[in-house]
Amino acid sequence: MHLLIGGDLVPTQSNQRLFIDADVTSLLGEELLSIWKDADLRIFNLEAPLLDQENPIVKCGPNLIAPTSTINGIKQLHPDLITLANNHILDHGAQGLDSTIKVLNENGIEYVGAGANLKEAVSPYMFERNGLRTGIYACAEHEFTIAAENTSGANPFDPLESLDHIMDLKSNCEYVIVLYHGGKEHYRYPSPYLQKVCRKMIDKGADLVVCQHSHCIGATENYSDGTIVYGQGNFLFDHSESEFWQTSLLLDVTVADRSMSSMSVEYIPIVKHSNVIRLADNQQSEEILQGFNDRSRQILDEGFVQQEYGKYAAQMLNGYLETFHGRHIISRIQNKLFNHKRMKLIYSDNDLITIQNILECEAHRELMLAGLKLIQLKSLALHKNIDHLSNGINR
């Protein structure tokens, strides 16, 4: 069995007409479209609700949306499965998710990773080809679109539940693929926590773990008997001209028969051309894969992931701290005197939403804590040096 896994897809204003007209040749180009259609199965992440009337929820970041008519192009890509476990699928509330599911059902497109409640959202998807059963489990970090017991949304990664879900799925399938929508955007390496989580997923039975959401190509790791991909980049998402958004990978997964009992993964580089994508040429492919392979070798070095993440956390910390400005003793006194009215002047509604996201989302919380701990270590080292100098002077 031969399947292709694409990253994040969103019909944006720049290419919505191509989707509406089902002009997939213009969207992908003839070479890439031929490769895409030759697969036995095709999977990608739909990272925007399909809805004709906006109803944006309160959140930080953009509220993505695409008209229901863009399903024409999505359907013409012949997806065998679409994942909905991401941080944008509830951008327009339950109405947006309901509309998306309705449109997918009307067009005979299977989906996984979201639902009207938590029970529906956690349900995996299983398919069988040539006597081999493969299970797909899709989950997302905690941001603004997570399902609860009685409310709709995406399947949240829960270390107390999700790992059991993976283990149970493995007991019913020869192979398990986990699509995890998480990790820090525009960071090409795994964080220590992300690496720990993905390795544990392999330990529990996953054969392949794919981290999406980062909008950039990251690295890969062969761990135990499985493969982890820490970031494959977008599939088709014209939202930014950042260098990270210009290249990405399709995952070309081959599942062998029972006697072989193996799954292999190869990588097909693709590049963004304005508002569409194309198969990378030979030179582009060589450069893209060289960087991917170099990073994959780097994370094998003991301590590299922790050290590199520490550097990144130090770079990002000021941005997080600016969100928490005003939290010092003078502010507390002033808030007491002015009956906390000053707090409303310091923190806008958007500030409060951003703070909520930093505290709630695993990737943001981990990064901020790493930066704070680094500052504490530097401060401690500075104090020790001062004490050492002082003792030397006194002597």
N, C-alpha and C positions, 0 to 999 in steps of 0.2 A: 504494500500500500504506500502510495506516494502522496504526501499532502504539503501544502504551502500555508504558512502562517504569516499574515501581514500585521503590521502595527496599527496605529490609530488612523482612522479614516473619518473625515468630516467634510461634507459638501459645504463650501464657503461661498460667499457672494461672488467671488471672482470666477468660480467654475460651476455654479449652480445650474446654469443653462446647459452645460455639457451633461450634467447628471440628469436633468429633466428630459433632455433629448436622447438620453441613453447612448451618448457618443463616447463609448468606452475606448474606442481606438484613439481618439484625441486625448483622453485622460491618461492612458497608459502607453500609447505607442504600440506599433505592430509587434515588435520583438518581445516586449515584456508581456503583452496581452497573450501572445502565443504560448509563452512559458506558463503563464497563469492558468490558461484554459487546459493545458496538457495535464495538470495535476488531477489525481483522483479525488482529492478533497481540498477545499479552499476555506480558510478561516481568517477573519480580521475583526478588529475592535471598532465598533461604531460609537464614536465619542461625542455624539450630539443627539438630542431627542429630535424626532421627526414630528413637526407640529406646525400648524398654519396660523395659530394665534398665540402671541407671546404672553407668558405668565411668569416672569422671572422671579425666582426665589431670592431672598436676601443672603448674600454670600460675598466673599472676596474673590477677585478674579472674574473673567468674562462669563456671561451666561450664553453658552453656545446654543444654536438652534438651526435647523434646516427644514425647509418646507417638505411636506409629505410627498410632493411630486418628484423629489429627488430619488425616491425609491426606484424609479425607472432605471437609472444608471446603476444603482446598487444591485438591483435584481439582474441586470445584464452582466454583472461581474460573476454571476453564478456562484454566490457563496453557499457552501454547504452548512456553515454555522457562523453566526455573528455573536460576538461577546458584548455584553452590555454592562459588565462590572467595571465601572470607571467613575471618575470624580465629576463628570458632567451630565450623566444620563438623567439626573433629577434637576437639572438647571431650571426647568420650568414646571417643577412640582410633579405631583402624581399625574396631573393632566398630560404632561409631556411624555412621561413613561408609558402611560396607558395608550396614548396615540401611537407611539413608536411600536409597541407590541401589537396593536391592532393592525397597523400597516404591514408589519412583518408577517403576521398570521395570514392576512389577506393575499399575500404574495407567496405563500408557501415557503418562507425562509425561517429556518430553525434559529433559536437564540439560547443563550445561557448566561447566568450571572446576575440576573435581576428578576424582580417579580412584584406581585401585589403585596407581599409580606415576606418575612424572613424565611419561612418554610419554603416558599417558591423560589426565592433568590438563591438559596444554598444548593438547590438541586443541580446535580451535574448533568452532563450530556454524554450519552454512550452511542457509539455506532460500530457496526460490524462489517468487515470486508474480508472475503476469502477465509472465513472461519476465525478471524482475529478480532477481538473486541477491544476498542480503545475508549477510554473515558477522558472527558475534558472537564476540568474544574476551574472555574473563574471566580476570582475574588479581588477586592480592592481595599486600599488603605482607607482610613476614616477621614473623610472630608465632609462635604455637604450633601452627599447623595446616598447615604447608607440606609438600607432597609432595617426595620425593627419588627417586633413580633406582630404588630397590627398596622404597620405602615409600609408603603412601597418603597423600593429603591434597589441599590446594588448590594450584592453579597459582601459583607465586611470580612476582612481577614481577622479571625479571632484565634489566638494561639491555644485557647482552651477548647475550641470546637473544630476549627478548619483542618488541623492536622489529623483529627479523627475522621473527618469527612474524606480526606485523601486516602487514609488507610482503608476505610470501608470501600471506597471506589476501587482500589487496587485488588481487593478480594473478589471483585466481580469482573475484572478486566485483565487482559494480558499486559496492556500498557496504559499509563496515565500521564496526561499532559496537564500541567498547571499553568494558567495564564494569570499572573499576579500584576495588578495595576498599582504599582507603587515604586518608591525610590525617589530621590531628589531630581527634579527637573534640571536638565543641562549639566548633569554631573556624570562623568563617563566611567566611574568606578562604583562598586558596591560600597555601601556604608557597612561598618562592622555588624550592625543589627540586621541589615538586609541579607548579608552573606550568611549569618547564623540562621535566619528564618528559612532561606532557600535551601540550605544544606539539610535542615531538619525535614523539609518537605520531601527531599530525596530519601532520607532515612525512613520516612513513613510510606514510601512506595511510589513516589513520582519518578518517572523516567526522564522527563524533560520539564524544566521550570523556565518560563519566559517572563521576564520583567518588562512590562510596557510602561508607558506614562512619562518616561524621562525625556522624550522628544529628541533623543540623540543615540548614536551607536555607542555602546559601552564595551563590555568584555565578556568572555565566556570562560567557564570553568568546568572541567570534568571532575565530578566529585562522586566517590564511591562508584556505583554502577549507573549514574545518571549524568545529565548535562544541564547546566544552568547558564542562561543568557541574561546578563545584567544590562538590558537596554538594547533594543533593536532599532530604535528610531521610529518615525512615522511611516505610515503606508501612503496615504494621500490626504494631506492636511496643509492647505495654503493659508497660514495664519501669521507667519513670521519670516523675516529675511535673515534671522540669526544664522550663523555658520552651522549651528547644531542641526538646523532643520533642512539643510541642503542635501544630506545623504542619509541613507537608511538601508536596512537589510530585510529581505524576505528570508524566512527560514524554510529550507527545503528538507523536509523530514521523510525518511524512508523507514518503514516498519517491516521487518523481516518476518518470515513465517515462524511457526512454533519451534521448529528444529534449530533455527538460528538464534531465536530469543534475543533479538537486539534491535535497537533503534539508533539510526545514524542521523546526524544533522549537518547539512551544508548551508552555505550562506550566499545569497544572490544580492549583490550591491545594486541599489537603485539611487537615482539622483533626482532632485527637484528641478524642474524647468519652469520658472515662473509659477503658473497656477496648476501645472500638471506634473507627472512623473515619467521617467524614462529608465530603461535598462542602462546601467553604467557601461561606458565603453571600456576597452581593455586597460588603458592607462588609469582611468578613474577607479576601476575595480581593484587594480593592483595597489593604489594608494589607500583606498578605503580598507581593504583587507589587511594591509600592512599595519595600519594604526590599530585595527581591531586585534590582530594577533600580538602586537607589541604590548598592548594593555593586558591582554590575557596572560602573557608571560609574567608581567610585572606583579599581578595579584597572587602569583604562586610564591613569591618571596615572602617569607615569614615576617610579619610586622608591617608590610607595605600598605595594606588596606587601612590599618589603624593610623599610620603616619600620614598618609596622603589625605585621609579624611580629617585629621587634625588640622592640616594646613588649610583645607577648604573651609572648615568650621571657623577658623580664625578670620578668614576673608569675609565670611557671611555674617559674623556676629553683630557688627554695627547696625546692619539693616534690621535685625531682629530687635536689638535694644532700642532703636529709634521708635519702634512700635510701642514700647513700654515706657516712653519718656514720662517724666514727672513723678516717678515712684521714689521719692526721697523724703526726708524728714520735713523739709520746708513745705513741700506739697501737702503732706499730711496735716500739718498745722493749719495751713491756709484752708484746706478742705473742711477742717473742723470749725474754723471761724466763720466760713461762708456757707456752712451747712451743705457741703459737698457740691455746691453749684459750680465751683471752679473745675471739678472733675469733668463736667459736661463740656466745658470750654476746651479742656486739654484733649479729651478723647471724643472724636466724632463717632457716629454710628459705624462708619466703615472701619475705624481703628479698632473698635470692639469686636467686630466680625473677624478682622485679621488676627487679633489676639486669640480669639477662639480657635481659629484654624491652626495657629502655631502650636497651641497647647493640645489640640485634639489629633492632629495629623502626625502619624508616627515619624515620617521623614523630617518634617520641620522641627518637631520636638527633639528628636535625636541630635539634629545638627546644632540647634541652639544650646543644648546641654553640653555638647562636646566643646563648643566655643567658650562657654562659661567656665568649664573645668580647666581649659587651657589657660585662661586668664588667671585662675586661682593658682595654678602651678607656677606660672611666671612670677606672680606676686610673691609666692612663698619663696621661690628661688632668689628673688630680689632682696627680700627681708633677710634671708640667710647670709647673703653676700654683705649686706650692710652690717649685720651683727658681727660677721667675721672681721670686717675692717675695723669696727669699733673696738673689738677685743684686742686687735693688734695694736691700735693706737694707745689703748689704756695700758697695755703691757710695756 
